[in-house]
Amino acid sequence: MALWQLRATVADRPGFLSVLTASLALRGVNILTVQVHTTEAGAVDDFLVDAPAELTADDLVAAVQRGRGRDCWVARCEAQGLADQPTRALGLASRLVRDPGALDESLRSLLGADSVTWRPVVAGPTGAERGSGAMRLPDPYGGSFEVHRAAPSFTPAEYARARALVELAGAVARRAVDPVTLVLSDGAELTVRPALPEDLPAVLAMHRRCSARSLRLRYPASGAATPGRLRRLLSPARGVALLACAGGADGQPERVVAMANLAAEGMLAELALLVEEGWQRRGLGGALSRRLVGYGTRAGYAALLAHTPAGNVGMLRILDRLSLPSTVDRDGELLTVTVSLHDRPAVAPPVPAPPPVELPTP
């Protein structure tokens, strides 16, 4: 006996699948697993079968066609194919939790793809191209993955599985920004960690404690942020949100005192900061910005953008002290600072004050 993978399109009508399975049974083919993909063209059925050793691929195609199946694809299968699709998908998800960088390899394994190529921009609509072995998936870091295989054509169900795997990798990568204890130059200690959706009440409370001036510098268009907007900032589709928190030890309640956001689109990511008044001019904004730069560099972004009023001297000083190549564009009172994450200078200029120290959080 030999293991084979079969794929065929069957009319989505009562009894047609049984005709196909009966035709295979007449040739001594034992069906081990079957999965049904619903498409506009009909039901696309994936079979894992155990067939007599003397049967060839042509014999199996002929049996499928006699069973009223069409667009048949046949390939030999190894023993690992005995694992069903949900089990394989869960195994790949578990691997991504341990290693988010293995996304391209996981996609290749999930889809049996010939190649997975990353592109810096999303060229054209994402999705599985109808009737072909081409698929485009948005990358949570920016850009897109292009997946190809010679045969069979991708189905909408396969695209949905791949998209779920990509979204999982993005969520894991955002949470993989390790929490640290940040020691400021004056000895104060804060915890810096990734934001969570349930942090919304604490972030709203921080915004209420901030002055109108600080809010206007952070949100120059409106001077404020709605709960809905803050909810999106805490869980960006692409990028990361960091919170600096005071307290949380010896039974003291944790209090959010600063928020740093990196929201990405394509190869660019927008950087923004809000620091509560009592914690300004203590090195906290610079420490958070450097942490976002590290995340952006690992994610492969080309540059970071910061939109800020011309009078926001503190933010401009923070960006300048990153010691990275940058350009400034002006539109009235609004400045857009573009910080390149490539071609860094070999020797950075001296920093006027010692930077805060980051210690691993136990």
Summary of the structure (lengths in Angstrom):
residues: 362
radius of gyration: 27.0
end to end distance: 55.5
largest distance: 83.0
contacts: 1104
relative contact order: 0.09
helix: 35%
strand: 31%
